[in-house]
Amino acid sequence: MVSARGARLRVHRGAIVVESVDGGGRSRSVVPIAEVDRIVIVTSQVSITSSAVRRLARLGIDILFLDARGNPVVTLTPPWVSRTSETRIAQYRAATDPSSRLAVAKSIVYGKMLNQAGFLRSLALERGEAWLRDEAERIEEYARRALGEDSVDRLRVLEAHAARRYWGALAALLPGDVGFQGRNHDSPDPMNTILNYLYALLYAWVHRYLVMYGLDPYVGFIHADRSGRPTLVYDFAELFRVSAVDRLAYKLLAGGWRPVRDPQTGLMDAETRSRLVAEYARWVRERVVRDGATGKSDTLERHMARHARLLAQAVRSGSMYAPFREAVR
């Protein structure tokens, strides 16, 4: 991650070199290229040489530029993808066939709900709150009902019911000064503000893996298709919202940390954004969980990559996709 204003990034002798001016003095950071697979640039006041971009691309390292809200401005990704034409033709057929589209949508919604219930169950164990187990069981019931639904619209209705219970439970657990009343993209409270920013990071992360395995990020199964909207990114991200974002946001706020806003823009200040990017990157790269679908224990980032591959395989073969489900310990 590069967040220092006025920083300059270049590649020299097998390492990424970041030079910046801080408090009147100059600082220089050197990171071996072998330790990097993605560069995130948080501020617009960073320069990078074209030779560095070319060298990084040849090594398979992508560069992500974020705006002040955490949304990707542009992603520079090496043009190497797997089985693109075969996968995308199969994806277009599945997305336009009602039964195939519904089958994928069911799997994703089912997995998302189980992850929501799993988080509440882990909080129930941690806090000794029986009512949290009750809420988890209700969400699990919604998940079971989702498997029997006959339309994507009805899946969305069930998804909304489960979400109200899930966010209501988290609202009851967060400290009162957070002021969280439930998920609302437009609310300025700390929880919603952090969620908005971290979800944008999650979208950028999963976009990379979907493209890597040949899927078209603009053709989804749950979210309504609109020109320019990466609907498959939104669909696939549903499986990792809880594990990669919600748990992290809750941990930060329950631990007493609060985002700081820039009084001029009303947005989170640069230091807060840098902290969130660093926390998120560390969380998805270091937090190891077991996936109930595959039985594998791995980092969240590797689970994202693995499930993008599994989704692409399922679409090509017309088989059932088993969604990512974080196992509750």
C-alpha positions as CSV (number, residue, x, y, z in Angstrom):
1,M,0.0,0.0,0.0
2,V,1.2,3.5,-0.9
3,S,-0.5,6.4,1.0
4,A,2.2,9.1,1.5
5,R,1.4,12.2,-0.4
6,G,4.1,13.1,-2.9
7,A,5.5,9.6,-2.8
8,R,7.3,8.2,-5.9
9,L,7.3,4.5,-6.7
10,R,9.9,2.8,-8.9
11,V,11.4,-0.6,-9.4
12,H,15.2,-1.1,-8.9
13,R,17.2,-4.3,-8.8
14,G,14.4,-6.7,-8.0
15,A,12.8,-4.4,-5.4
16,I,10.0,-1.8,-5.2
17,V,11.3,1.5,-4.0
18,V,9.0,4.1,-2.5
19,E,10.5,7.5,-1.8
20,S,8.6,10.4,-0.1
21,V,9.1,13.6,1.8
22,D,7.8,13.6,5.4
23,G,8.0,16.5,7.8
24,G,10.8,18.1,5.8
25,G,12.8,14.9,5.6
26,R,13.0,12.2,3.0
27,S,12.1,8.6,3.6
28,R,12.8,5.6,1.5
29,S,11.2,2.1,1.7
30,V,12.4,-0.9,-0.2
31,V,10.3,-4.1,-0.5
32,P,11.5,-7.2,-2.5
33,I,9.2,-7.8,-5.5
34,A,9.0,-11.5,-4.4
35,E,6.9,-10.3,-1.4
36,V,4.4,-8.4,-3.4
37,D,1.4,-9.5,-5.5
38,R,-0.7,-6.2,-5.5
39,I,0.0,-2.5,-5.0
40,V,-2.7,-0.3,-3.6
41,I,-2.4,3.4,-4.1
42,V,-4.7,5.3,-1.7
43,T,-4.0,9.0,-2.6
44,S,-3.8,10.8,-5.9
45,Q,-0.5,12.4,-5.0
46,V,1.6,9.4,-5.8
47,S,3.7,9.0,-9.0
48,I,4.9,5.8,-10.6
49,T,7.2,5.4,-13.5
50,S,6.0,3.7,-16.7
51,S,9.0,1.4,-16.6
52,A,7.9,0.3,-13.1
53,V,4.3,-0.4,-14.4
54,R,5.8,-2.6,-17.2
55,R,8.1,-4.5,-15.0
56,L,5.3,-5.1,-12.4
57,A,2.9,-6.3,-15.1
58,R,5.5,-8.8,-16.5
59,L,5.8,-10.2,-13.0
60,G,2.0,-10.6,-12.6
61,I,1.6,-7.7,-10.0
62,D,-1.5,-5.5,-10.5
63,I,-1.8,-1.9,-9.4
64,L,-5.0,-0.6,-7.8
65,F,-5.8,3.1,-7.5
66,L,-8.5,4.1,-5.0
67,D,-10.5,7.3,-4.7
68,A,-11.4,8.9,-1.3
69,R,-14.4,6.6,-0.9
70,G,-12.4,3.4,-1.5
71,N,-13.8,2.9,-5.0
72,P,-11.3,1.7,-7.6
73,V,-10.5,4.5,-10.0
74,V,-8.5,2.1,-12.3
75,T,-6.9,-1.3,-11.9
76,L,-3.8,-2.2,-14.0
77,T,-3.9,-5.9,-14.4
78,P,-1.6,-8.1,-16.4
79,P,-3.5,-9.4,-19.5
80,W,-3.2,-13.1,-18.6
81,V,-6.4,-15.0,-17.9
82,S,-7.4,-18.6,-17.9
83,R,-9.7,-20.3,-20.5
84,T,-11.5,-17.0,-21.2
85,S,-13.6,-17.7,-24.3
86,E,-14.8,-21.2,-23.1
87,T,-15.6,-19.8,-19.7
88,R,-17.4,-16.7,-20.9
89,I,-19.5,-18.5,-23.5
90,A,-20.7,-20.9,-20.8
91,Q,-21.3,-18.0,-18.4
92,Y,-23.4,-16.1,-20.9
93,R,-25.5,-19.3,-21.5
94,A,-26.0,-19.9,-17.8
95,A,-26.9,-16.3,-17.0
96,T,-29.6,-16.2,-19.8
97,D,-31.0,-19.7,-18.9
98,P,-33.5,-19.2,-16.1
99,S,-32.9,-22.6,-14.4
100,S,-29.1,-22.3,-14.6
101,R,-29.1,-18.7,-13.3
102,L,-31.4,-19.6,-10.4
103,A,-29.1,-22.5,-9.4
104,V,-26.1,-20.3,-9.2
105,A,-28.1,-17.6,-7.4
106,K,-29.4,-20.1,-4.8
107,S,-25.9,-21.3,-4.1
108,I,-24.5,-17.8,-3.5
109,V,-27.5,-16.6,-1.3
110,Y,-27.4,-19.9,0.7
111,G,-23.6,-19.4,1.3
112,K,-24.0,-15.8,2.3
113,M,-26.8,-16.5,4.8
114,L,-24.8,-19.4,6.4
115,N,-21.8,-17.0,6.8
116,Q,-24.1,-14.5,8.5
117,A,-25.5,-17.1,10.8
118,G,-21.9,-18.4,11.5
119,F,-20.7,-15.0,12.6
120,L,-23.6,-14.6,15.0
121,R,-22.9,-18.1,16.3
122,S,-19.3,-17.2,16.9
123,L,-20.3,-14.1,18.8
124,A,-22.8,-16.1,20.8
125,L,-19.9,-18.4,21.9
126,E,-17.7,-15.4,22.6
127,R,-20.2,-13.4,24.6
128,G,-22.4,-16.2,26.1
129,E,-25.5,-14.7,24.6
130,A,-28.2,-17.3,23.9
131,W,-30.4,-14.9,21.8
132,L,-27.6,-14.7,19.2
133,R,-27.9,-18.4,18.7
134,D,-31.6,-17.9,18.2
135,E,-31.0,-15.3,15.6
136,A,-28.5,-17.5,13.8
137,E,-31.0,-20.3,13.7
138,R,-33.6,-18.1,12.1
139,I,-31.1,-17.0,9.4
140,E,-30.2,-20.7,8.8
141,E,-33.9,-21.4,8.3
142,Y,-34.0,-18.6,5.7
143,A,-31.0,-20.3,4.0
144,R,-32.8,-23.6,3.9
145,R,-35.8,-21.9,2.4
146,A,-33.7,-20.2,-0.2
147,L,-32.7,-23.6,-1.7
148,G,-36.4,-24.3,-2.4
149,E,-37.3,-21.0,-4.0
150,D,-38.4,-20.8,-7.7
151,S,-37.2,-17.3,-8.7
152,V,-34.3,-14.9,-8.2
153,D,-36.8,-12.2,-7.1
154,R,-38.0,-14.4,-4.2
155,L,-34.4,-15.2,-3.3
156,R,-33.8,-11.4,-2.9
157,V,-36.8,-11.1,-0.6
158,L,-35.5,-13.9,1.7
159,E,-32.0,-12.3,1.5
160,A,-33.5,-9.0,2.8
161,H,-35.3,-10.8,5.7
162,A,-32.1,-12.5,6.8
163,A,-30.2,-9.2,6.4
164,R,-32.5,-7.3,8.8
165,R,-32.0,-9.9,11.5
166,Y,-28.3,-10.1,11.0
167,W,-27.7,-6.3,11.0
168,G,-30.2,-5.9,13.9
169,A,-28.2,-8.3,16.0
170,L,-24.9,-6.5,15.2
171,A,-26.5,-3.1,16.0
172,A,-27.5,-4.5,19.5
173,L,-23.9,-5.5,20.1
174,L,-21.9,-2.5,19.0
175,P,-21.1,0.3,21.5
176,G,-23.8,2.9,21.7
177,D,-21.6,5.8,20.5
178,V,-21.3,4.0,17.1
179,G,-24.9,4.9,16.5
180,F,-25.4,1.9,14.2
181,Q,-29.1,1.2,13.5
182,G,-28.7,-1.2,10.6
183,R,-27.1,-1.4,7.2
184,N,-27.7,1.9,5.3
185,H,-25.3,2.9,2.6
186,D,-26.1,6.6,3.1
187,S,-25.8,6.7,6.9
188,P,-22.7,8.6,8.3
189,D,-22.3,6.4,11.3
190,P,-18.9,4.8,11.8
191,M,-20.0,1.3,11.0
192,N,-21.7,2.1,7.7
193,T,-18.9,4.4,6.8
194,I,-16.3,1.6,7.3
195,L,-18.5,-1.0,5.6
196,N,-18.8,1.2,2.5
197,Y,-15.1,1.6,2.2
198,L,-14.2,-2.0,3.0
199,Y,-16.8,-3.4,0.6
200,A,-15.3,-1.3,-2.2
201,L,-11.9,-2.9,-1.4
202,L,-13.5,-6.4,-1.4
203,Y,-15.0,-5.7,-4.9
204,A,-11.6,-4.8,-6.2
205,W,-10.1,-8.0,-4.7
206,V,-12.7,-10.4,-6.1
207,H,-12.7,-8.6,-9.5
208,R,-9.1,-9.6,-9.9
209,Y,-9.8,-13.3,-9.3
210,L,-12.9,-13.5,-11.4
211,V,-11.1,-12.1,-14.4
212,M,-8.0,-14.3,-13.7
213,Y,-10.2,-17.4,-14.1
214,G,-11.9,-16.2,-17.3
215,L,-15.2,-14.9,-15.9
216,D,-16.9,-11.8,-17.2
217,P,-17.3,-9.5,-14.1
218,Y,-20.2,-7.7,-15.8
219,V,-22.6,-10.7,-16.2
220,G,-24.1,-11.8,-12.9
221,F,-26.8,-14.1,-11.6
222,I,-28.4,-12.3,-8.7
223,H,-28.0,-8.5,-9.1
224,A,-29.9,-6.9,-12.0
225,D,-27.7,-6.3,-15.0
226,R,-27.1,-2.7,-15.8
227,S,-24.6,-1.2,-18.2
228,G,-21.3,-0.6,-16.6
229,R,-22.1,-2.4,-13.4
230,P,-19.9,-5.4,-12.5
231,T,-22.8,-7.5,-11.3
232,L,-20.8,-10.8,-11.0
233,V,-18.4,-8.9,-8.7
234,Y,-21.3,-7.9,-6.5
235,D,-22.7,-11.5,-6.6
236,F,-19.5,-13.2,-5.8
237,A,-18.5,-10.7,-3.1
238,E,-21.7,-11.7,-1.2
239,L,-19.9,-14.9,-0.2
240,F,-17.0,-13.0,1.4
241,R,-18.7,-9.9,2.9
242,V,-19.0,-11.5,6.4
243,S,-15.6,-13.1,6.6
244,A,-13.5,-10.4,4.9
245,V,-15.4,-7.2,5.9
246,D,-18.1,-7.5,8.5
247,R,-16.0,-9.4,11.0
248,L,-13.1,-6.9,10.6
249,A,-15.4,-3.8,10.9
250,Y,-17.0,-5.2,14.0
251,K,-13.6,-6.1,15.5
252,L,-12.2,-2.5,15.0
253,L,-15.2,-0.7,16.4
254,A,-15.8,-3.1,19.3
255,G,-12.1,-2.6,20.1
256,G,-12.6,1.1,20.5
257,W,-11.2,2.4,17.2
258,R,-13.2,5.1,15.4
259,P,-12.7,6.6,11.9
260,V,-11.8,10.3,11.6
261,R,-13.5,12.5,9.1
262,D,-12.0,15.4,7.1
263,P,-14.0,18.5,8.2
264,Q,-13.8,19.9,4.7
265,T,-15.0,17.0,2.7
266,G,-16.9,15.0,5.3
267,L,-15.2,11.9,4.1
268,M,-12.7,9.8,6.1
269,D,-9.4,11.5,6.3
270,A,-6.3,10.1,4.5
271,E,-4.8,8.5,7.7
272,T,-8.1,6.7,8.4
273,R,-8.3,5.4,4.8
274,S,-4.7,4.2,5.0
275,R,-5.4,2.4,8.2
276,L,-8.4,0.6,6.8
277,V,-6.5,-0.5,3.6
278,A,-3.7,-1.8,5.8
279,E,-6.0,-3.6,8.1
280,Y,-8.0,-5.1,5.3
281,A,-4.9,-6.3,3.4
282,R,-3.5,-7.9,6.5
283,W,-6.8,-9.5,7.4
284,V,-7.4,-11.2,4.1
285,R,-3.8,-12.3,3.7
286,E,-3.2,-13.6,7.2
287,R,-6.5,-14.7,8.7
288,V,-6.8,-18.4,8.2
289,V,-10.3,-20.0,8.2
290,R,-11.7,-23.4,7.2
291,D,-14.1,-23.5,4.3
292,G,-17.0,-25.8,4.9
293,A,-17.5,-26.4,1.2
294,T,-14.0,-27.7,0.4
295,G,-12.8,-28.6,3.9
296,K,-9.6,-26.6,3.3
297,S,-8.1,-24.2,5.8
298,D,-6.4,-21.2,4.2
299,T,-6.3,-17.4,4.1
300,L,-9.3,-15.5,2.9
301,E,-7.4,-14.3,-0.1
302,R,-6.6,-17.8,-1.2
303,H,-10.2,-18.9,-0.6
304,M,-11.4,-16.0,-2.9
305,A,-9.0,-17.2,-5.7
306,R,-10.0,-20.9,-5.2
307,H,-13.7,-20.2,-5.3
308,A,-13.4,-18.0,-8.4
309,R,-11.8,-21.0,-10.0
310,L,-14.5,-23.3,-8.7
311,L,-17.3,-21.1,-9.9
312,A,-15.7,-20.9,-13.4
313,Q,-15.4,-24.7,-13.4
314,A,-19.0,-25.1,-12.4
315,V,-20.2,-22.7,-15.1
316,R,-18.3,-24.5,-17.8
317,S,-19.4,-28.0,-16.7
318,G,-23.0,-27.1,-15.8
319,S,-22.5,-28.6,-12.4
320,M,-23.6,-27.3,-9.0
321,Y,-21.3,-24.7,-7.4
322,A,-20.7,-25.3,-3.7
323,P,-20.3,-21.8,-2.1
324,F,-17.7,-20.6,0.3
325,R,-18.9,-21.1,3.9
326,E,-16.6,-20.2,6.8
327,A,-16.7,-23.0,9.4
328,V,-17.6,-22.0,12.9
329,R,-15.1,-23.3,15.4
